[in-house]
Amino acid sequence: MSTIAFDQFALTRIADFARSLSRLHRASHHQLVEDDAIDREFNAVCLSVWGYSTDDISDDLFSDGDHAFLDALDEAHARLFAAEQGYDLVDDEGMLTDWWGYCWMILAEKRGLLTPENRAAARARIEEKYRSAPNVIGVIVGR
């Protein structure tokens, strides 16, 4: 039997970037928290850690094997996968609520998908989606 050891001090502790998001998740147990607020905060964490958010990468850039891998992840395998890539998915209370999304970002980084070109293409698709909606007159994009 082999044991894999990770230097916990060499890992990027995502929890250090996710304090506000963790507070939102805790608050959602007692009061209504809008999904948009959680999404915005999750994207803020991703931007802080990777410089990219899930809006910057199209899901179709991942292979079928990558999708199968992500779909099969449980917390234990996610924690090991993240640690192998240099990330820690645990905070003081246990596994981070959004661990799957962080694994998605970690895999995107591992596959080299976090590029300005992929960001521009993903943003163009989002803008086109909004423009094609019947009640939209224009799209304001912050850059």
LUMSELUM-12153 format. One line per 4 residues: number of its first residue (from 1); their letters; for each residue y, z, x of N, C-alpha, C. Coordinates in steps of 0.05 Angstrom, whole numbers. Each point is the difference from the previous one (the first is absolute). Example, Ala and Ser with C-alpha at 12.3 -4.5 7.8 and 13.67 -1.06 7.14 Angstrom:
<segus>
1	as	-114:156:264:24:0:-18:24:0:18 | 21:-14:-7:24:1:16:22:14:-15
</segus>
This chain:
<segus>
1	msti	-24:0:17:24:0:-17:25:0:18 | 18:-18:-6:25:-1:16:23:10:-17 | 19:11:13:23:11:-13:25:-15:10 | 16:-8:-19:25:-13:7:22:21:0
5	afdq	14:2:22:22:19:2:26:-15:2 | 20:10:-14:26:-12:2:20:21:9 | 18:-8:16:22:18:8:20:1:-22 | 0:22:-15:17:2:-24:29:-3:7
9	falt	8:6:25:28:-2:8:7:-29:7 | -20:-17:3:6:-28:6:1:-17:-25 | -7:11:-23:0:-14:-25:28:1:-13 | 8:-22:-12:25:1:-16:-7:14:-26
13	riad	13:22:-5:-5:16:-24:17:-10:-23 | -11:-17:-17:15:-12:-22:12:21:-18 | -12:23:-2:11:22:-17:28:8:9 | 6:-3:26:27:7:9:21:-19:-12
17	fars	-8:-24:-8:18:-19:-12:-1:1:-30 | -20:13:-11:-5:-1:-29:7:26:-15 | 16:17:12:6:25:-13:12:-3:-28 | 20:-18:-2:13:-5:-26:-20:-11:-20
21	lsrl	-17:-18:8:-20:-12:-17:-20:22:-9 | -8:17:18:-19:21:-8:13:19:-20 | 26:6:3:14:16:-19:1:-13:-28 | 4:-27:0:0:-14:-25:-27:2:-14
25	hras	-21:-4:16:-27:3:-12:-5:28:-11 | 8:20:14:-3:28:-10:16:4:-25 | 24:-11:-1:18:3:-23:-12:-14:-24 | -15:-22:4:-11:-15:-22:-22:15:-15
29	hhql	-10:22:12:-19:17:-14:14:17:-22 | 26:3:2:15:18:-18:21:-14:-16 | 8:-24:8:21:-14:-14:-5:-30:3 | 14:-16:-17:-2:-29:2:14:-10:24
33	vedd	-14:-15:17:11:-13:23:-5:-30:-4 | 21:-16:0:-3:-29:-4:-17:-12:22 | -17:-19:-7:-16:-15:19:18:-14:21 | 23:-10:-10:18:-14:19:10:19:22
37	aidr	5:25:-7:9:20:20:-22:4:21 | -24:2:-9:-23:3:19:-3:-25:17 | 2:-23:-12:-2:-25:14:22:-3:21 | 24:6:-8:23:-1:20:-4:18:23
41	efna	-10:25:-6:-4:19:22:-23:-8:18 | -22:-11:-12:-22:-9:15:9:-23:19 | 16:-18:-10:10:-22:16:18:11:22 | 16:21:-6:17:12:21:-17:12:22
45	vcls	-23:12:-7:-18:11:21:-10:-23:17 | -10:-21:-13:-10:-23:15:21:-12:19 | 24:-3:-10:22:-10:16:5:18:24 | -2:26:-4:5:19:22:-22:-2:21
49	vwgy	-25:-3:-9:-23:0:18:-4:-28:13 | 1:-21:-16:-7:-27:11:23:-19:1 | 22:6:-13:22:-19:-1:-4:-21:-21 | -22:2:-16:-7:-18:-21:-9:16:-24
53	stdd	1:-12:-24:-11:13:-24:-21:-18:-12 | -13:10:-21:-21:-16:-13:12:-25:-13 | 26:0:-5:13:-24:-11:4:-22:20 | -4:7:26:4:-19:21:-25:-16:8
57	isdd	-22:6:-13:-26:-13:7:-14:-8:-25 | -8:-25:-1:-15:-9:-23:-29:8:1 | -11:8:-22:-28:9:-2:-19:-22:9 | 8:-25:-5:-18:-22:7:-2:-6:30
61	lfsd	15:14:16:-2:-3:29:-25:14:11 | -11:19:-16:-24:14:8:-25:-17:-6 | -20:1:17:-25:-14:-5:-16:14:-22 | -20:-15:-10:-18:13:-20:-13:24:12
65	gdha	-7:-1:26:-12:23:13:19:24:1 | 25:-6:5:21:22:1:2:13:-28 | 0:-17:-21:2:11:-27:-25:17:-7 | -23:-10:9:-24:16:-5:1:27:15
69	flda	9:-1:24:3:24:16:19:20:-14 | 23:-9:-8:19:17:-13:-11:11:-27 | -13:-17:-15:-11:8:-26:-22:22:4 | -14:-1:22:-22:19:5:9:26:13
73	ldea	25:2:8:10:23:14:-1:25:-18 | -10:22:12:3:26:-12:17:17:19 | 6:24:-7:18:16:16:-10:4:28 | -26:6:3:-12:5:26:2:-24:18
77	harl	-8:-23:-10:1:-25:16:29:-8:5 | 17:5:-19:29:-7:5:11:17:22 | -6:25:0:10:18:21:-10:-9:28 | -25:-7:2:-11:-10:25:12:-26:8
81	faae	2:-19:-19:12:-26:6:29:4:10 | 15:16:-14:28:5:8:1:12:28 | -16:19:5:0:13:27:-7:-19:22 | -19:-18:-6:-8:-20:20:24:-19:7
85	qgyd	18:-3:-19:24:-17:4:24:16:9 | -3:27:3:22:16:10:16:15:-21 | -11:3:-24:15:13:-22:-15:23:-12 | 15:20:-10:-12:23:-13:9:-1:-29
89	lvdd	-19:2:-19:6:-2:-28:-1:28:-14 | 2:21:15:-2:27:-11:26:15:3 | 7:16:-21:22:18:2:-10:28:-1 | 17:20:-4:-8:28:0:-18:7:-23
93	egml	0:-17:-21:-16:6:-24:-24:-18:-3 | -5:-17:19:-23:-18:-1:8:-29:3 | -17:-18:-11:4:-28:2:25:-9:-15 | 16:-17:12:24:-10:-14:-8:-15:-25
97	tdww	16:3:-21:-6:-12:-26:-2:-30:3 | 17:-12:15:2:-30:2:-16:-11:24 | -22:14:7:-16:-8:24:-9:-29:-1 | -7:-10:-24:-10:-27:-2:22:-20:7
101	gycw	24:4:-9:22:-18:6:7:1:30 | -2:23:12:4:2:29:-21:-15:15 | -25:1:-9:-22:-15:12:6:-30:-2 | 11:-8:-23:7:-28:-4:20:-9:21
105	mila	20:17:5:21:-6:20:-12:1:28 | -18:19:6:-12:2:26:-17:-25:5 | -15:-10:-20:-16:-24:3:18:-24:4 | 22:-1:-14:20:-22:3:10:-1:29
109	ekrg	6:24:10:9:1:28:-22:-9:19 | -24:10:-4:-23:-7:17:-5:-30:0 | 4:-13:-23:-5:-29:-3:24:-17:9 | 22:13:8:23:-14:10:16:-13:-23
113	lltp	-1:11:-24:13:-11:-23:29:9:-3 | 8:20:15:27:11:-2:19:-16:17 | 8:-23:-11:17:-19:15:24:-8:-17 | 22:-7:13:23:-9:-15:-6:-25:-18
117	enra	-18:-17:10:-7:-24:-16:-15:8:-26 | -18:19:2:-15:9:-24:19:15:-18 | 19:15:11:19:14:-17:17:-20:-15 | 10:-21:13:17:-20:-14:-16:-14:-22
121	aara	-25:-7:6:-16:-14:-20:-6:19:-24 | -6:25:5:-5:19:-22:25:4:-17 | 22:3:13:26:4:-14:7:-24:-17 | -5:-24:11:5:-25:-15:-17:-1:-25
125	riee	-26:8:2:-17:0:-23:9:20:-21 | 9:23:8:11:20:-18:25:-10:-15 | 18:-12:16:25:-11:-12:-7:-23:-20 | -19:-17:7:-8:-21:-18:-12:11:-26
129	kyrs	-16:21:3:-12:12:-24:22:10:-19 | 20:14:11:22:10:-16:16:-23:-12 | 6:-21:16:15:-23:-11:-14:-14:-22 | -26:0:0:-15:-15:-21:-3:16:-26
133	apnv	8:26:1:-1:16:-25:21:-10:-19 | -6:-1:-26:18:-12:-20:27:14:-3 | 1:26:4:26:14:-5:16:6:26 | -8:-13:22:14:6:25:21:-23:5
137	igvi	24:9:5:21:-20:6:4:-4:30 | -5:21:15:2:-2:29:-14:23:13 | -4:-2:26:-14:20:16:19:9:22 | 5:26:2:17:11:22:-19:11:21
141	vgr	3:-10:24:-18:8:21:16:15:22 | -8:24:6:12:14:22:-15:-5:26 | 14:-8:20:-13:-6:26:12:17:22
</segus>
